[in-house]
Amino acid sequence: MPCRIFCDNGTVSETRILDVALLPGDGIGPDVIAEAVKVLRAAEARMSGYKFAFTEYSVGAGEFLKSGDPLPEATFEKIRKHEVILLGAMGLPGIRWPNGNEMVPQIDLRDKLDTYFGLRPIKLYHPLDSPLRTPGAIDFAIVRENCEGLFASRKQTFDLNGPEVRDTLLITRAGSERLFRRSFKLASARRKKVTLVDKANVLPTMSYFRGIFDGVAKEFPDVETDRVYVDAVTLYLLSRPTSYDVLVTENMFGDILSDMAAGIVGGMGMAPSGDIGDTHAIFQPSHGSAPDIAGKGIANPAATILSAAMMLEWYELPETKKAARWIYQAVETLFTDRANRCPDLGGSLKTWEMGDKIASLVARG
């Protein structure tokens, strides 16, 4: 929403407000969100004609302890008025529903806002951060279908003492087509290769999934395609990760593979993500809330800061794209020096020290 800003010299300029909902969440969520906001403010100072407006909301296990609901309906109605959400992490040990399932309002948000396109960039910034002996230039993206798959039955009721319980793996044509088309468009802007990850040799749902993929692939003849079973790709991501560009897969498979892939580039502290729909987008680190280290200043904020850069790209405005590049370049510059690491990568930087360093590099350009 544009507004008029009165400058010190009396002139008036039109400034667009970038309206962002902040959901710090639980555990280290507030710690890492604070650093992402710090970096965004540094970028804002160099951006021309744009300002951030952050509105914070309480969602997560901590909110459940206060109100009895991790995502109160009144809070959700306010959140949905924002196109963009920047989220920290959610969940606390022992805070579960009576059936034993964790409270996952971050997944509820995906369902409610239909952010079906789960984008998980995997990039290695320094070869010594990878456990692989010869990692090479690792830079690929995992796309995870967010609203269907094996997660579709997660809210079913069941009897803990019953004789059995079943989950249903849901694949729809409409959901798959929109996922694949967006994946091919992403690859078109990268290295023009899409790999489908499935289990079509065993599961009928996956054969159906592959058939839809093959149909959509014909719409993008300039993009190379590949198809690989999910068990095989776990091996290939370790043995030849540089051969991949965009990998697209079902919800549960993507959940598992994105964590494994994060491990080859330094761990969850280096894994940003975006959950993107047609009307809303949620950006967050891929890691959990890690309450055992909350407030200690040792959480790695890089994944959250990189998620903020993804958010800037999502706006698709020349100025925000430029600001995203500043952040990516700052992270890349910082990580060339092995001393610039938080404890998860063998360094000694405090959470806020890494945030300060990245913000300083962004500010200096």
Residue pairs with C-beta under 8 A, 6 or more apart in sequence:
1 16
1 17
1 19
2 14
2 15
2 16
2 17
3 14
3 15
3 16
3 17
4 12
4 13
4 14
4 15
5 12
5 13
5 14
5 15
5 51
6 12
7 13
13 49
14 49
15 49
15 50
15 51
16 49
16 50
16 51
17 50
17 51
17 52
17 53
18 50
18 51
18 52
18 53
18 84
18 315
18 320
19 53
19 55
19 82
19 83
19 84
20 52
20 53
20 54
20 55
20 82
20 84
20 85
20 86
20 311
21 54
21 55
21 56
21 57
21 78
21 79
21 82
21 84
21 85
21 86
22 33
22 37
22 54
22 55
22 56
22 57
22 85
22 86
23 29
23 56
23 57
23 59
23 60
23 79
23 85
23 86
23 87
23 88
23 90
24 30
24 33
24 34
24 56
24 88
25 33
25 59
25 60
25 62
25 87
25 88
25 89
25 90
25 91
25 106
25 289
26 60
26 61
26 62
26 88
26 89
26 90
26 91
26 92
26 289
26 291
26 294
27 89
27 91
27 92
27 288
27 289
27 290
27 291
27 293
27 294
28 88
28 89
28 287
28 289
28 290
28 291
28 293
28 294
28 299
28 351
29 60
29 87
29 88
29 89
29 90
29 289
30 88
30 294
31 88
31 294
31 295
31 297
31 299
31 301
31 351
32 88
32 89
32 285
32 299
32 300
32 301
32 303
32 304
32 305
32 351
33 86
33 87
33 88
33 304
34 352
34 355
35 301
35 304
35 305
35 351
35 352
35 354
35 355
35 358
36 86
36 301
36 304
36 305
36 307
36 308
36 355
37 54
37 86
38 355
38 356
38 359
39 305
39 308
39 327
39 330
39 355
39 358
39 359
39 362
40 52
40 308
40 312
41 52
41 359
42 359
42 360
42 362
42 363
43 312
43 323
43 326
43 327
43 362
44 50
44 51
44 52
44 323
45 363
46 323
46 326
46 362
46 363
46 365
47 319
47 320
47 322
47 323
48 319
49 319
50 317
50 319
50 320
54 86
55 78
55 82
57 75
57 78
57 79
58 66
58 75
59 70
59 71
59 75
59 79
59 90
59 105
59 109
60 70
60 90
60 91
60 92
60 103
60 105
60 289
61 70
61 90
61 91
61 92
61 95
61 103
61 289
62 92
63 69
63 70
63 71
63 72
63 75
64 70
64 95
64 103
65 95
70 90
70 103
70 105
70 108
71 105
71 108
71 109
76 109
76 112
79 85
79 109
80 112
80 113
80 280
82 280
83 279
83 280
83 281
84 280
84 281
84 282
84 283
84 311
84 314
84 315
85 109
85 280
85 281
85 282
85 283
86 283
86 284
86 307
86 308
86 311
87 106
87 109
87 282
87 283
87 284
88 284
88 285
88 289
88 304
89 284
89 285
89 287
89 288
89 289
89 290
90 103
90 104
90 105
90 106
90 289
91 102
91 103
91 104
91 288
91 289
92 289
92 291
93 291
95 102
95 103
96 102
96 103
97 103
99 157
99 158
99 160
100 160
101 154
106 282
106 284
107 151
107 154
109 115
109 275
109 282
110 116
110 118
110 146
110 147
110 275
110 282
111 147
113 277
113 279
113 280
113 282
114 147
114 277
114 278
114 279
114 280
115 146
115 147
115 275
115 276
115 277
115 280
115 281
115 282
116 145
116 146
116 147
116 148
116 175
116 178
116 179
116 276
116 277
117 143
117 145
117 146
117 178
117 179
117 182
117 183
117 274
117 275
117 276
117 277
118 143
118 144
118 145
118 146
118 251
118 254
118 273
118 274
118 275
118 276
119 141
119 142
119 143
119 144
119 186
119 273
119 274
119 275
119 276
119 310
120 141
120 142
120 143
120 144
120 254
120 258
120 261
120 262
120 271
120 272
120 273
120 286
121 140
121 141
121 272
121 273
121 306
121 310
122 138
122 139
122 140
122 141
122 142
122 241
122 258
122 261
122 262
122 264
122 265
122 271
123 138
123 139
123 265
123 270
124 130
124 135
124 137
124 138
124 139
124 264
124 265
124 266
125 265
125 266
125 270
125 331
125 332
125 335
125 336
126 266
126 335
126 336
126 338
127 135
127 136
128 338
129 265
129 266
129 270
129 335
129 345
130 138
130 264
130 265
130 266
131 263
131 264
132 238
132 241
132 264
135 241
135 264
136 241
136 242
137 242
138 241
138 242
138 264
138 265
139 242
140 241
140 244
140 245
140 246
140 247
140 261
141 186
141 190
141 245
141 246
141 247
142 247
142 248
142 249
142 254
142 257
142 258
142 261
143 179
143 182
143 183
143 186
143 246
143 247
143 248
143 249
143 254
144 249
144 250
144 251
144 253
144 254
144 255
144 258
145 175
145 176
145 179
145 248
145 249
145 250
145 251
145 254
146 251
146 275
147 175
147 251
148 170
148 171
148 172
148 175
148 176
148 250
148 251
149 169
149 170
149 171
149 250
149 251
149 252
149 253
150 167
150 168
150 169
150 250
150 251
150 252
151 251
151 252
151 255
152 168
152 169
152 170
152 251
153 166
153 167
153 168
153 170
154 167
156 167
158 165
159 165
169 203
169 205
169 250
169 252
170 205
171 205
171 206
171 208
171 209
171 212
171 250
173 212
176 209
176 212
176 213
177 212
177 215
177 216
179 248
180 194
180 212
180 213
180 216
180 217
180 248
181 216
181 219
182 276
183 194
183 246
183 248
184 194
184 216
184 217
184 219
184 220
184 223
186 246
187 193
187 194
187 220
187 223
187 245
187 246
188 220
188 222
188 223
190 245
190 246
191 245
192 222
192 223
192 224
192 245
193 223
193 224
193 225
193 226
193 244
193 245
193 246
194 217
194 220
194 223
194 224
194 225
194 226
194 245
194 246
194 247
194 248
195 225
195 226
195 227
195 228
195 233
195 244
195 245
195 246
195 247
195 248
196 209
196 210
196 213
196 225
196 226
196 227
196 228
196 247
196 248
196 249
197 228
197 229
197 230
197 233
197 247
197 248
197 249
197 250
197 253
197 254
197 257
198 206
198 209
198 210
198 213
198 227
198 229
198 230
198 249
198 250
198 253
199 206
199 229
199 230
199 231
199 253
200 206
200 207
200 209
200 210
200 227
200 229
201 229
206 250
209 250
210 227
213 225
213 227
213 248
217 223
217 225
228 236
230 249
230 253
230 257
233 247
233 257
234 257
234 260
236 243
236 244
237 244
237 257
237 260
237 261
237 264
238 264
241 261
241 264
247 257
249 257
258 271
258 273
258 286
259 268
259 271
259 286
261 271
262 268
262 270
262 271
262 286
265 271
266 344
266 345
267 300
267 344
267 345
268 285
268 286
268 287
268 288
268 303
268 344
269 285
269 287
269 299
269 300
269 301
269 302
269 303
269 342
269 344
269 345
270 300
270 302
270 303
270 306
270 345
271 285
271 286
271 287
271 303
272 283
272 284
272 285
272 286
272 303
272 304
272 306
272 307
272 309
272 310
273 283
273 284
273 285
273 286
273 303
273 307
273 310
274 281
274 282
274 283
274 307
274 310
274 311
274 314
275 281
275 282
275 283
275 284
276 282
276 314
281 311
281 314
283 307
283 308
283 310
283 311
283 314
284 304
284 307
285 303
285 304
285 307
286 303
287 303
290 299
293 299
297 350
297 351
297 352
298 342
298 343
298 344
298 350
298 351
299 342
299 344
299 351
300 342
300 343
300 344
300 345
300 351
300 354
301 342
301 351
301 354
301 355
302 331
302 342
302 354
302 358
305 327
305 331
305 355
305 358
306 327
306 328
306 331
308 327
309 323
309 324
309 327
309 328
309 331
310 324
312 320
312 321
312 323
312 324
312 327
313 320
313 321
313 324
315 321
326 362
326 365
327 358
327 362
329 361
330 358
330 361
330 362
331 358
333 361
334 340
334 354
334 357
334 358
334 361
335 341
338 347
339 347
340 347
340 349
340 354
340 357
341 347
341 348
341 349
342 349
342 350
342 351
342 354
349 357
